[in-house]
Amino acid sequence: MIIASAWGRRGARLVAGIGVLALLAGCASSEKPRPLELGVNPALVAPTLAWTTRIGDIGFALDARVTAGVITLAGSEGVVAAIDGASGRDLWRTQLAEPIVAGVGSDGRFSAVLSKANELIVLDGGKEIWRAALGALGTTAPLVAGGRVFVLTADRSVSAFDAMGGRKLWTYARPGDQSLVLSQLGVLLAVGETLVAGNAGRLIGLSPDDGSLRWEAPIATARGTNDIERLVELVGRASREGPVVCARSFQSAVGCVNTVRGTTVWSKPASGSQGLAGDAQLLFGTEGNGRVMAWKRENGEMAWSSDRLKYRGLSAPLSLDFAVVVGDAQGWVHFLSRADGAPLGRVSTDGSAIAAAPVLVGNTLVVLTQKGGIFGFRPD
């Protein structure tokens, strides 16, 4: 079977005020189910390791940014680096004085992270140029776009700063209808001339110029009798195709929103805590028990589901032309058939959990681990 000669073109935490609560998602007992055995590697996809480097331990929900063949990422202890995807060579590397709790946002020139001291730190070509104190903890990577830096914080406010000088331009805030928020990657992206953000179980569209609200569209509605049961926070990454953005509401639903009309296209029940990936036909996600799911993007009907990786602690997926790529808690990277989720092959890293959704940088598949390993794989 010939696959292709190239990749193609294409437990969470809660914050309550200043306290952090551990949430055991979908596990009623203290004994975790044993991960399913992997069996023989079919090796229909057999990528080779092109390069490897390190960034330091990653203890937060990292969002690796890819711009023009360069991946920008960060480690918990303050290292921020821009790495050439073809060679694995550092284009620049900076050691900040403070631990990092969210990042990285980058447009190729400016890069932005959030520190443990609740500060937004912005770098220009690897050199720190300014920082600003934030009014609340942030766990979502800043968005750098159009000469501005946008920040989503745990009080559900969105702020905009001038990327060059650090002047605050505006803040959008609304009263929260939940007392808990997730301490993991949220939803924040630009779609045309609209800034799209997650706010509880909704996507909202804001003007990037003044922060005014243009629309809001629900993906999930809070239900239940206590704060944890009512938690419907949206988690990143979101999947965008044209004006349609699809996102996951933590442990409750998956849905898509048309950002031109500001309306919900569809919403379906789902029980996962990781972000989504997809293309114009299919949307992919991983459930809390390790089931891999595929939905039809147009209407949310299930295309297929696979239990072959149950209880393996899966990452958010990456969608390629010929495969779906997910990492697991043992450091394996799995390639699954887009047609039915059948295994196509797998490669190992350093034995620690995959820390973020795999990303494609040019013709290199880049995978990051919690131990700070960065692995660049190429098709064989």
Residue, then its C-alpha position, 0 to 999 in steps of 0.5 A: m500500500i502506497i500512502a504518499s511521498a509527503w505529508g500533504r497540505r493540510g485531566a484538565r485543571l479549573v481556576a476558581g478565583i485564584g485557586v486551582l482545582a484538579l478535575l478528574a474527567g470521566c474517572a469515578s474511581s482512583e484506579k485508571p483503566r489500563p491503556l489498550e495494547l497497541g499490537v503490531n505496528p502496520a508501518l504503512v506510514a513510516p516517517t523518519l526522524a530528521w532532527t531533534t532539539r529541546i526547549g525545557d519541560i512543558g507544564f502548560a497547554l502550549d500552542a505552537r505557532v507556525t509562520a513561514g516555515v518557522i515554529t515558535l514555542a516555549g518551555s515552562e522555565g522561561v525559554v522562548a525559541a523560534i526554530d527552523g522547521a527544515s533543520g531544527r536550528d534555532l533562529w533565536r532563543t531567549q531565556l526570560a526571568e519568569p516561568i511561562v504559563a501560556g504561549v506562544g502567540s506569534d506573527g513571525r516577528f512579534s512573539a507573546v507569552l504570559s508569565k506566572a506573574n500575570e504579565l504579558i511579555v512581548l518579544d521582537g525577533g527574540k528580544e523583549i520589548w515590553r511587558a504589561a500587567l494583566g488583571a487576571l491569570g491567563t492560560t490561553a496563548p496570546l494572538v498576534a495579528g495586525g500589529r496587535v496582541f490580543v489576550l484572553t484571561a480567566d475572568r473571560s475578558v479580552s484585551a488588545f495591545d499595540a504590538m510595538g509599544g505595548r499601549k492597551l487599546w481596549t478591553y471587552a468584559r462581560p459578567g460571567d455566568q460560571s464561577l469556574v473556568l478551565s486552566q487550559l488553552g482556550v479559543l482565540l483566533a482571527v477570522g477575516e476582520t473579526l476577532v473570535a474568542g471563546n466565552a463560557g460555552r459560546l463563541i463571540g465575535l469582536s471588532p479588533d479595532d474597539g472590542s465591540l461585540r458583533w455577535e455571539a453563538p452558543i455551542a453548549t449551554a450550562r446545565g447541572t446543579n453545581d459549578i463543575e456540572r455547569l462548566v461548558e468552557l470552550v477549549g483550543r485549538a479550534s478548527r477553521e475552514g473559511p468563515v466556519v469555526c468549529a470548537r469543543s466545549f469541555q466534556s459536553a459538546v462539539g459544534c461549528v459557528n458561521t462567523v459571518r452570520g454569527t450563528t451556530v451551524w450545528s452542535k453535537p454531544a461529545s465528551g472530551s477535553q482536547g481541541l479539534a482539527g479538520d478540513a472542509q469535509l471532516l472534523f476530528g477530535t479525541e474523547g476523554n476515554g481515548r476514542v478518536m472521533a470524526w464528524k462530517r463538517e457540514n452537519g455534525e453527523m458521525a463519520w466514524s469512531s475508533d476505540r483502538l487507542k482507548y485510555r492512552g491519554l490522547s492529545a488534540p489531533l492534526s489533520l493531514d491529507f492522508a491521515v489523522v495524527v495524535g500523540d499519547a501519554q506514553g510518547w507515541v505518535h499515531f497515524l490513523s486512516r482518515a477514512d475509518g480511523a484504522p492504524l497506519g503506523r506510529v513512531s516513538t519520542d522520549g516516553s513522556a506525554i505529547a504536550a501539544a497537538p502535532v503541527l506541520v512545518g513545511n514538510t516536517l511533522v513537529v511533535l513536542t513532549q512534556k519533557g521538552g523534547i522537540f522532534g521533527f519527522r519527515p515522510d519516508 
